[in-house]
Amino acid sequence: MNRKPDGTIYPTFNRPDYNEKLTFAKFCMETAKELRQVAQLVDSATGLGEEV
């Protein structure tokens, strides 16, 4: 996650090296889980956002 000078938060994604343990599907599921956690934190801190 990064923050623009105006305070806006935005995600950035690094391209992982996939293997037997980290498949594309696993990466997507873990990324979704992290994004939900961040959304909840931002919503709690700002009162802005939607219920997840």
Rosetta silent file (secondary structure, phi, psi, omega in degrees, C-alpha in Angstrom):
SEQUENCE: MNRKPDGTIYPTFNRPDYNEKLTFAKFCMETAKELRQVAQLVDSATGLGEEV
SCORE:     score description
SCORE:     0.000 S_00000001
   1 L     0.000  143.796  176.373    0.000    0.000    0.000 S_00000001
   2 E  -132.342  163.818  179.048    1.139    3.505   -0.737 S_00000001
   3 E  -127.011  128.980  176.575   -0.166    6.972    0.052 S_00000001
   4 L   -74.936  162.290  178.524   -0.236    9.873   -2.393 S_00000001
   5 L   -55.474  -28.010  179.250    0.753   13.368   -1.206 S_00000001
   6 L   -82.530    2.534  177.943   -2.964   14.232   -0.966 S_00000001
   7 L    96.132   -8.417  179.916   -3.473   11.352    1.511 S_00000001
   8 L   -66.742  133.989  178.836   -5.135    8.945   -0.918 S_00000001
   9 E   -97.587  137.766  178.114   -4.216    5.305   -0.299 S_00000001
  10 E  -144.851  147.439 -178.932   -3.638    2.995   -3.247 S_00000001
  11 L   -84.437  149.828  170.353   -2.416   -0.575   -3.654 S_00000001
  12 L  -127.546  146.594 -177.591    0.687   -1.651   -5.536 S_00000001
  13 L  -125.426  128.634  173.010    1.397   -5.213   -6.540 S_00000001
  14 L   -91.541  146.445  179.321    4.777   -6.830   -7.078 S_00000001
  15 L   -81.104  113.306 -178.442    4.972   -9.713   -9.502 S_00000001
  16 L   -80.409  162.188  171.115    5.791  -12.811   -7.457 S_00000001
  17 L   -89.581  111.189 -179.348    7.743  -15.832   -8.577 S_00000001
  18 L   -76.617  147.182  176.942    5.155  -18.604   -8.687 S_00000001
  19 L  -152.749 -164.350 -178.413    6.093  -22.111   -7.625 S_00000001
  20 L   -64.012  -34.688 -178.816    4.481  -25.201   -6.105 S_00000001
  21 L   -84.310  -35.401 -179.348    3.787  -23.376   -2.835 S_00000001
  22 L  -114.950   90.933  177.718    2.784  -20.001   -4.289 S_00000001
  23 L   -87.682  168.902  177.266    0.445  -20.538   -7.193 S_00000001
  24 H   -59.522  -42.520  179.701   -1.395  -17.766   -9.010 S_00000001
  25 H   -62.656  -43.787  178.877   -4.612  -18.768   -7.241 S_00000001
  26 H   -62.432  -42.940  177.757   -2.928  -18.685   -3.805 S_00000001
  27 H   -58.734  -46.278 -179.526   -1.456  -15.256   -4.579 S_00000001
  28 H   -62.256  -43.650 -179.468   -4.895  -13.935   -5.558 S_00000001
  29 H   -65.886  -42.944  179.405   -6.557  -15.308   -2.434 S_00000001
  30 H   -67.847  -37.824  177.637   -3.878  -13.944   -0.107 S_00000001
  31 H   -63.783  -44.351  178.575   -3.959  -10.559   -1.856 S_00000001
  32 H   -60.572  -41.153  179.144   -7.739  -10.382   -1.486 S_00000001
  33 H   -62.249  -44.155  178.766   -7.433  -11.198    2.214 S_00000001
  34 H   -64.586  -41.831  179.826   -4.876   -8.418    2.718 S_00000001
  35 H   -63.174  -37.555  176.647   -6.971   -5.894    0.788 S_00000001
  36 H   -64.393  -40.809  178.628   -9.984   -6.671    2.979 S_00000001
  37 H   -63.680  -43.885  179.287   -7.884   -6.110    6.106 S_00000001
  38 H   -64.292  -43.136  179.841   -6.595   -2.783    4.784 S_00000001
  39 H   -59.619  -41.048  178.944  -10.109   -1.702    3.783 S_00000001
  40 H   -65.837  -40.601  178.656  -11.356   -2.420    7.302 S_00000001
  41 H   -64.419  -45.236 -179.585   -8.477   -0.457    8.862 S_00000001
  42 H   -64.594  -43.495  179.743   -9.008    2.533    6.590 S_00000001
  43 H   -61.604  -42.830  179.470  -12.748    2.469    7.167 S_00000001
  44 H   -64.728  -39.118 -176.302  -12.241    2.322   10.934 S_00000001
  45 H   -76.569  -32.580 -173.312   -9.711    5.139   10.902 S_00000001
  46 H  -110.627  -21.368 -173.446  -11.551    7.497    8.574 S_00000001
  47 L    76.691    3.206  178.552  -15.196    6.541    8.704 S_00000001
  48 L  -103.599  144.161  177.869  -15.010    6.525    4.911 S_00000001
  49 L   121.420 -177.391 -176.509  -15.554    3.396    2.910 S_00000001
  50 L  -114.754  156.688  175.527  -17.961    0.547    2.740 S_00000001
  51 L   -65.526  132.809  177.138  -18.703   -2.319    5.034 S_00000001
  52 L  -113.205    0.000    0.000  -16.734   -5.446    4.054 S_00000001
